[in-house]
């Protein structure tokens, strides 16, 4: 049986969660393992409260007995654990493969610390091989996507079966193929200036620490210069 490196990284990240913390729960296949481990620790007596970035993560947390609170009941989080579709050495990320990029960015940006969990295939020298998810409003989406394409990518609306995929917020997601993103900050600014773009999957200056699981069973911890 092959080693589950996602589980390896996720369970290591959960060690950073301490009693009394307010924790953000990410979305996706790696965050799933972090939530599962947190549920185990809660059953063992860990006292935390949490918020979730998607309905799927919320349902999983509730099933495991993790206490969930309303965003209106807290003003910030101590820590968020979430996955990434790509990450580079500066901890610039592409996220949104699971469709929750807007909620993930809101939660991570309001956290004292964001820990990224990933397997080694997600660590890259240059972002862009993974299509960048961009959330757009359904109104006049054709115009919005046409403007996005002018930035040098091939955007394609995500589908769910025969229907267009809709995020938990009721928006469409355009998966944009850039192949290589030379300047993530410049691209982020350009996307933010397009009317109809709700949010994009570039997370810049948000992640503090990455825990990367490897097939040989080892773990690599990546920090940015500001957090080294």
C-alpha positions in Angstrom: 0.0 0.0 0.0 1.4 3.4 -1.0 2.0 6.0 1.7 -0.8 8.6 2.1 1.4 11.7 2.0 -1.6 14.0 2.2 -2.6 12.4 5.4 1.0 12.6 6.6 1.2 16.4 6.0 -2.3 17.1 7.4 -1.8 15.2 10.6 1.5 17.0 11.2 -0.2 20.4 10.7 -2.8 19.5 13.4 0.0 19.3 15.9 0.1 23.2 15.7 -3.5 23.4 17.1 -3.5 24.1 20.8 -6.2 24.0 23.4 -8.6 27.0 23.3 -7.8 28.0 19.7 -10.2 29.3 17.1 -9.5 27.3 13.9 -10.3 27.7 10.2 -11.1 24.5 8.4 -10.0 24.3 4.8 -11.6 22.4 1.8 -10.3 19.7 -0.4 -8.6 16.3 -0.3 -5.8 17.2 2.0 -7.8 19.4 4.3 -10.1 16.4 4.7 -7.4 14.6 6.6 -6.7 17.6 8.8 -10.3 17.8 9.8 -10.5 14.1 10.5 -7.4 14.3 12.8 -8.9 17.4 14.5 -12.1 15.4 15.2 -10.0 12.7 16.8 -8.2 15.2 19.0 -11.5 16.8 20.0 -12.8 13.3 21.0 -9.7 13.0 23.1 -10.4 16.3 24.9 -9.0 19.1 22.8 -11.1 22.2 23.3 -11.4 24.3 20.1 -14.0 26.2 18.1 -14.0 26.2 14.3 -15.4 27.7 11.2 -15.5 26.0 7.8 -14.7 27.2 4.3 -17.3 25.1 2.5 -20.5 23.1 3.2 -18.6 19.9 2.7 -16.0 20.7 5.4 -18.8 22.0 7.6 -20.7 18.7 7.3 -17.5 16.7 8.0 -16.7 18.7 11.0 -20.2 18.4 12.4 -20.2 14.7 11.9 -16.9 14.4 13.9 -18.1 16.5 16.8 -15.9 19.6 16.1 -17.7 22.6 17.6 -18.6 25.1 14.9 -19.3 28.8 15.5 -20.9 31.5 13.4 -18.6 34.1 11.8 -20.6 36.7 13.6 -19.6 35.3 17.0 -15.9 35.8 16.5 -13.7 38.5 15.1 -10.7 36.5 14.0 -9.0 33.1 14.0 -5.8 31.8 15.5 -5.0 29.4 12.8 -6.3 28.1 9.5 -5.2 24.7 8.0 -5.8 24.3 4.3 -4.5 22.7 1.2 -3.1 24.1 -2.1 -3.2 23.1 -5.7 0.3 24.6 -6.2 2.8 26.4 -4.0 6.2 27.9 -4.7 9.2 28.6 -2.5 7.8 32.0 -1.4 4.5 30.4 -0.4 2.6 31.9 -3.2 -0.3 29.6 -3.8 -2.9 28.6 -6.4 -6.1 27.4 -4.7 -9.6 26.8 -5.7 -9.5 23.4 -7.3 -12.3 22.4 -4.8 -14.3 25.5 -5.7 -14.1 27.2 -2.3 -11.5 29.9 -3.1 -13.5 32.9 -2.0 -14.4 31.5 1.3 -10.9 30.1 1.8 -9.4 33.5 1.2 -11.7 35.3 3.5 -11.0 32.8 6.3 -7.2 32.6 5.8 -7.0 36.4 5.6 -8.6 36.7 9.0 -6.4 34.2 10.6 -3.3 34.9 12.7 -1.6 32.1 10.8 -2.2 30.0 7.8 -0.7 26.6 7.5 -0.7 24.9 4.0 -0.7 21.2 3.8 0.2 19.4 0.6 2.0 16.5 -1.0 5.2 17.0 -2.8 3.6 17.1 -6.3 2.1 20.5 -5.4 5.4 22.2 -4.8 6.6 23.9 -8.0 9.3 26.3 -9.1 6.8 28.5 -11.1 3.1 28.7 -10.6 0.7 28.1 -13.5 0.7 24.5 -14.7 -2.5 24.0 -12.6 -5.3 26.1 -14.1 -5.9 29.2 -12.0 -9.5 29.2 -10.7 -11.3 32.6 -11.0 -14.7 33.0 -9.5 -17.0 35.2 -11.7 -20.6 36.4 -11.3 -23.1 34.7 -13.7 -24.3 38.0 -15.1 -22.5 38.8 -18.4 -20.0 36.1 -17.6 -19.1 35.9 -21.3 -17.7 39.5 -21.2 -15.8 38.8 -17.9 -14.2 35.7 -19.3 -13.2 37.5 -22.5 -11.4 40.1 -20.4 -9.7 37.4 -18.4 -8.5 35.8 -21.7 -6.7 39.0 -22.6 -4.3 38.4 -19.7 -2.7 35.5 -21.7 -4.7 32.5 -20.6 -7.2 30.0 -21.9 -10.2 30.3 -19.6 -12.9 27.6 -19.5 -16.0 27.6 -17.3 -16.0 24.6 -14.9 -18.8 22.1 -15.3 -20.5 19.7 -13.1 -21.8 17.0 -15.4 -23.9 18.7 -18.0 -24.4 21.8 -16.0 -22.1 24.7 -15.3 -20.5 24.4 -11.9 -21.7 26.8 -9.2 -19.7 27.7 -6.1 -21.3 27.7 -2.7 -21.8 31.4 -3.4 -23.8 30.8 -6.5 -21.1 32.0 -8.9 -19.3 30.4 -11.9 -15.6 29.4 -11.8 -13.4 29.9 -14.8 -10.3 27.6 -14.8 -7.6 29.6 -16.6 -4.6 27.9 -18.2 -1.6 30.2 -18.1 1.1 27.4 -18.1 3.5 29.8 -16.3 2.8 32.8 -14.2 5.8 35.1 -14.3 4.5 37.6 -11.7 1.7 36.4 -9.4 1.2 39.8 -7.8 0.8 41.6 -11.2 -1.6 39.0 -12.4 -3.6 39.2 -9.1 -3.9 43.0 -9.5 -5.0 42.7 -13.1 -7.7 40.1 -12.3 -9.0 42.2 -9.4 -9.5 45.1 -11.8 -11.9 43.2 -14.1 -15.5 43.9 -13.3 -17.4 40.6 -12.8 -14.4 38.9 -11.1 -15.4 38.1 -7.6 -12.1 36.5 -6.5 -9.1 34.6 -7.9 -7.2 31.6 -6.6 -3.8 33.4 -6.2 -3.0 33.5 -2.5 -0.1 36.0 -2.0 1.4 37.0 1.3 -1.3 34.9 3.2 0.4 31.6 3.9 2.9 31.5 6.8 4.0 27.9 6.7 3.7 24.9 4.4 4.0 21.3 5.5 4.8 19.0 2.5 4.5 15.3 2.7 6.9 13.1 0.6 6.7 9.6 -0.7 9.7 8.5 1.3 7.8 9.3 4.5 9.6 12.6 5.3 8.1 16.0 5.8 9.4 19.3 4.5 8.5 22.5 6.3 8.6 25.6 4.1 8.6 29.1 5.6 8.8 32.5 3.9 11.6 34.9 4.7 9.3 37.0 6.8 8.5 33.9 9.0 11.9 32.2 8.9 
